[in-house]
Amino acid sequence: MDDPLLATRFHEAPSVSHDAASAPLAARHDARSERASSLASASAEATPTLTVIVPVFNEVRTIDEAIRRTLTAPCSKQVIVVDDGSTDGTRDVLKAWGNNKELMILYHDRNRGKGAAIRTALEHAVGRFTIIQDADLECVPEDYPRLLEPLLSGRAQVVYGSRFLQPANAPQRFRVFRLGVSVLNWFVRFLYGVRLTDEATCFKVFPTEVLRSMDLRCKRFEFCPEVTAKACRLGLAITEVPVYYCPRDARAGKKIRVWDGMVALATLWRLRKWQPGR
């Protein structure tokens, strides 16, 4: 799934039998090819395939493992962690990662919300595509190749990782949560004519410049309905792929609440007539 390299075309020299100039000409062609390959390789290294944004607030139990697994995920990437005013020791864990050159760590002086953290990180994103990785590891970095494949092959414009395309991911005790997501899915279909199985998934992969063009205003969990609504209004086809999901409840630190679901519905409704530049 490597990015395509720059192609360099050379004109063939006229064929001359036993031409003494043919050897140096071939050498010059080889040198030019090597220089083109070097420039292409440098360009690929400077532009990672994926920017991974990790917004984090009070996740001291999982943030260390989340960073380790994100850094070792099998793709070319830039990783940006935004600490959103944590008070539980998360910031101390992040400071221990401070010298890692593969990692950019940004800090909010107070809790401003997941959406605000994503917008802060997006200003520094350089990857071709951008994904959000929650620090709770309900969804895991090992799924990045599966999410990127439709984009890199040109079969998709936007990819969502659906937790509900894998039946084993939906234990009975999370029926209420699934019902809430089903309501959001129905609302997207009603307002935008787009059929989804998991509008609320954290695993949404967008071309980075498309995400920037959306002029995001989200502060908390309304990032998901905002980008879904704007993607639909832009006419982008959303492709869903199944992803692993290990849910947790409020006792284990889950922060989203019923009120956030109401805000999501209101956001989908409010943006139903959104147009770029407005």
C-alpha positions as CSV (number, residue, x, y, z in Angstrom):
1,M,0.0,0.0,0.0
2,D,3.0,2.4,-0.6
3,D,2.3,5.7,-2.2
4,P,2.9,5.6,-6.0
5,L,6.4,7.0,-6.8
6,L,7.0,9.8,-9.3
7,A,7.4,8.5,-12.8
8,T,10.2,9.9,-15.1
9,R,10.1,9.3,-18.8
10,F,13.2,9.4,-21.0
11,H,13.3,9.6,-24.8
12,E,15.1,6.8,-26.4
13,A,18.2,7.7,-28.5
14,P,18.3,6.6,-32.1
15,S,19.7,3.1,-32.5
16,V,23.2,3.1,-33.9
17,S,25.3,-0.1,-34.2
18,H,28.5,0.0,-32.2
19,D,28.0,3.7,-31.3
20,A,30.7,4.7,-28.8
21,A,28.3,7.3,-27.4
22,S,25.7,4.8,-26.4
23,A,27.5,3.8,-23.2
24,P,27.8,7.3,-21.7
25,L,24.2,8.1,-22.8
26,A,22.9,5.0,-20.9
27,A,25.0,6.0,-17.9
28,R,23.4,9.5,-18.0
29,H,19.9,7.9,-18.2
30,D,20.8,5.6,-15.2
31,A,22.0,8.6,-13.2
32,R,18.8,10.6,-14.0
33,S,16.7,7.6,-13.0
34,E,18.6,7.3,-9.7
35,R,18.1,11.0,-9.0
36,A,14.3,10.7,-9.8
37,S,14.0,7.7,-7.5
38,S,15.9,9.5,-4.7
39,L,13.6,12.5,-5.0
40,A,10.5,10.3,-5.0
41,S,11.7,8.4,-2.0
42,A,12.4,11.7,-0.1
43,S,8.9,12.9,-1.1
44,A,7.3,9.7,0.2
45,E,9.2,10.0,3.5
46,A,8.2,13.7,3.9
47,T,4.6,13.0,3.3
48,P,3.3,10.1,5.4
49,T,0.3,8.1,4.2
50,L,-1.6,8.7,7.4
51,T,-1.9,11.3,10.2
52,V,-3.2,9.7,13.4
53,I,-4.8,12.2,15.8
54,V,-5.1,10.9,19.4
55,P,-7.2,13.2,21.5
56,V,-6.9,12.3,25.2
57,F,-8.5,13.3,28.4
58,N,-7.9,11.4,31.7
59,E,-6.8,8.1,30.1
60,V,-3.9,7.3,32.3
61,R,-4.6,3.5,32.2
62,T,-4.5,3.2,28.5
63,I,-2.6,6.1,27.0
64,D,0.9,4.4,27.1
65,E,-0.3,1.3,25.3
66,A,-2.3,3.4,22.8
67,I,0.8,5.3,21.8
68,R,2.9,2.1,21.6
69,R,0.4,0.3,19.4
70,T,-0.2,3.4,17.2
71,L,3.5,3.9,16.6
72,T,4.0,0.3,15.6
73,A,0.9,0.1,13.3
74,P,2.0,-1.1,9.9
75,C,1.8,2.0,7.7
76,S,3.7,5.2,7.1
77,K,2.3,7.7,9.6
78,Q,2.5,10.9,11.6
79,V,1.2,10.6,15.2
80,I,-0.2,13.7,17.0
81,V,-1.4,13.4,20.6
82,V,-3.4,16.2,22.1
83,D,-3.8,16.2,25.9
84,D,-7.0,18.0,26.6
85,G,-6.3,19.2,30.1
86,S,-5.9,15.8,31.8
87,T,-5.7,15.8,35.6
88,D,-5.3,12.1,36.4
89,G,-1.6,11.6,35.6
90,T,-2.0,11.2,31.8
91,R,0.1,14.3,31.3
92,D,3.0,12.7,33.3
93,V,2.8,9.6,31.0
94,L,3.0,11.9,27.9
95,K,6.0,13.8,29.2
96,A,7.9,10.5,29.4
97,W,7.3,10.2,25.6
98,G,8.5,13.8,25.1
99,N,11.8,12.9,23.4
100,N,10.3,10.5,20.9
101,K,10.9,12.0,17.4
102,E,8.1,9.9,15.9
103,L,5.5,11.6,18.1
104,M,4.1,15.1,18.4
105,I,2.5,16.0,21.7
106,L,0.4,19.1,22.2
107,Y,-1.3,20.3,25.3
108,H,-4.5,22.2,26.2
109,D,-4.2,24.2,29.4
110,R,-7.8,23.2,30.2
111,N,-10.4,20.7,29.1
112,R,-11.9,22.0,25.9
113,G,-13.4,18.8,24.4
114,K,-12.6,16.1,21.9
115,G,-13.6,18.2,18.9
116,A,-11.4,21.1,20.0
117,A,-8.4,18.7,20.5
118,I,-8.9,17.3,16.9
119,R,-9.0,20.8,15.5
120,T,-5.8,21.7,17.3
121,A,-4.0,18.6,15.9
122,L,-5.4,19.1,12.4
123,E,-3.4,22.4,12.1
124,H,-0.2,20.2,12.2
125,A,-1.4,17.3,10.0
126,V,0.8,16.5,7.0
127,G,-0.4,13.0,6.0
128,R,-2.4,12.3,2.9
129,F,-5.2,10.9,5.1
130,T,-6.2,11.6,8.6
131,I,-7.8,9.3,11.2
132,I,-8.9,9.7,14.8
133,Q,-7.6,7.2,17.3
134,D,-9.3,7.2,20.7
135,A,-6.9,6.7,23.6
136,D,-9.2,4.1,25.2
137,L,-8.4,1.5,22.6
138,E,-12.0,0.5,22.0
139,C,-10.8,0.4,18.4
140,V,-7.3,-0.6,17.7
141,P,-4.4,0.7,15.4
142,E,-3.9,-2.7,13.9
143,D,-6.9,-2.0,11.7
144,Y,-5.3,0.9,9.9
145,P,-4.2,-1.1,6.8
146,R,-7.8,-2.4,6.4
147,L,-9.1,1.2,6.6
148,L,-6.5,2.6,4.2
149,E,-6.8,-0.1,1.5
150,P,-10.0,1.3,-0.2
151,L,-8.5,4.8,-0.3
152,L,-5.1,3.8,-1.6
153,S,-6.7,1.6,-4.3
154,G,-9.0,4.4,-5.4
155,R,-12.1,2.5,-4.5
156,A,-13.3,5.0,-1.9
157,Q,-13.3,8.7,-1.0
158,V,-14.0,8.4,2.7
159,V,-13.8,5.3,4.9
160,Y,-15.6,4.5,8.1
161,G,-14.7,1.6,10.3
162,S,-18.0,0.0,11.3
163,R,-18.2,-1.8,14.6
164,F,-21.4,-3.4,13.7
165,L,-20.3,-5.2,10.5
166,Q,-18.7,-7.7,12.9
167,P,-21.5,-9.4,14.9
168,A,-19.1,-10.5,17.6
169,N,-18.4,-6.8,18.4
170,A,-21.9,-6.2,19.8
171,P,-22.4,-7.9,23.2
172,Q,-25.9,-7.9,24.6
173,R,-25.1,-5.5,27.4
174,F,-24.5,-2.8,24.8
175,R,-27.9,-3.0,23.2
176,V,-28.9,0.5,24.4
177,F,-25.7,1.9,22.9
178,R,-26.4,0.2,19.6
179,L,-29.9,1.5,19.6
180,G,-28.6,5.0,19.9
181,V,-26.2,4.5,17.0
182,S,-29.1,3.1,14.9
183,V,-31.1,6.3,15.5
184,L,-28.2,8.3,14.2
185,N,-27.9,6.0,11.2
186,W,-31.6,6.5,10.4
187,F,-31.3,10.2,10.8
188,V,-28.4,10.3,8.3
189,R,-30.4,8.3,5.8
190,F,-33.5,10.5,6.3
191,L,-31.7,13.8,6.0
192,Y,-28.9,13.0,3.5
193,G,-30.0,9.8,1.7
194,V,-26.9,7.9,2.8
195,R,-27.1,4.4,4.3
196,L,-24.6,3.8,7.2
197,T,-24.3,1.0,9.8
198,D,-22.1,3.1,12.2
199,E,-22.3,6.8,11.9
200,A,-20.7,7.3,15.4
201,T,-17.5,5.2,14.9
202,C,-14.3,7.0,15.9
203,F,-12.5,5.4,12.9
204,K,-13.3,7.8,10.1
205,V,-10.5,8.3,7.5
206,F,-10.6,11.4,5.3
207,P,-8.1,12.9,2.9
208,T,-6.5,15.5,5.1
209,E,-7.2,18.5,2.8
210,V,-10.8,17.5,2.6
211,L,-11.1,17.5,6.3
212,R,-9.5,20.9,6.5
213,S,-11.9,22.3,3.8
214,M,-14.8,21.4,6.1
215,D,-14.0,24.4,8.4
216,L,-14.7,22.3,11.5
217,R,-16.4,24.0,14.5
218,C,-16.9,21.0,16.8
219,K,-15.9,21.3,20.5
220,R,-16.9,18.0,22.0
221,F,-18.3,14.7,20.5
222,E,-20.1,16.5,17.7
223,F,-17.0,15.9,15.5
224,C,-18.6,12.7,14.2
225,P,-22.0,14.2,13.1
226,E,-20.3,17.3,11.8
227,V,-17.9,15.5,9.4
228,T,-20.6,13.0,8.4
229,A,-23.0,15.8,7.5
230,K,-20.4,17.8,5.6
231,A,-19.1,14.7,3.7
232,C,-22.7,14.0,2.6
233,R,-23.2,17.6,1.5
234,L,-19.9,17.4,-0.4
235,G,-21.2,14.3,-2.2
236,L,-18.4,12.1,-1.0
237,A,-19.1,8.4,-1.1
238,I,-18.5,6.8,2.4
239,T,-17.3,3.2,2.3
240,E,-17.6,1.1,5.5
241,V,-15.2,-1.7,6.5
242,P,-15.6,-4.0,9.6
243,V,-13.2,-3.2,12.5
244,Y,-12.5,-4.8,15.9
245,Y,-14.3,-3.2,18.8
246,C,-13.9,-3.8,22.6
247,P,-16.4,-1.6,24.3
248,R,-16.2,-0.2,27.8
249,D,-18.9,1.4,30.1
250,A,-19.0,4.5,32.2
251,R,-17.4,2.7,35.2
252,A,-14.4,1.9,33.0
253,G,-14.1,5.6,31.9
254,K,-16.4,5.9,28.9
255,K,-17.3,9.6,28.7
256,I,-20.0,9.9,26.0
257,R,-23.5,10.3,27.5
258,V,-27.1,10.4,26.3
259,W,-26.9,14.2,26.0
260,D,-24.1,13.9,23.5
261,G,-26.5,11.8,21.3
262,M,-29.0,14.6,21.4
263,V,-26.3,17.1,20.3
264,A,-25.3,14.7,17.5
265,L,-28.9,14.7,16.2
266,A,-29.1,18.4,16.4
267,T,-25.8,18.8,14.5
268,L,-27.0,16.5,11.7
269,W,-30.2,18.6,11.4
270,R,-28.4,22.0,11.6
271,L,-25.9,21.1,8.8
272,R,-28.4,19.6,6.4
273,K,-28.1,22.7,4.1
274,W,-24.4,23.4,4.8
275,Q,-22.3,24.5,1.8
276,P,-18.5,24.9,1.6
277,G,-17.4,28.5,2.4
278,R,-20.5,29.3,4.5
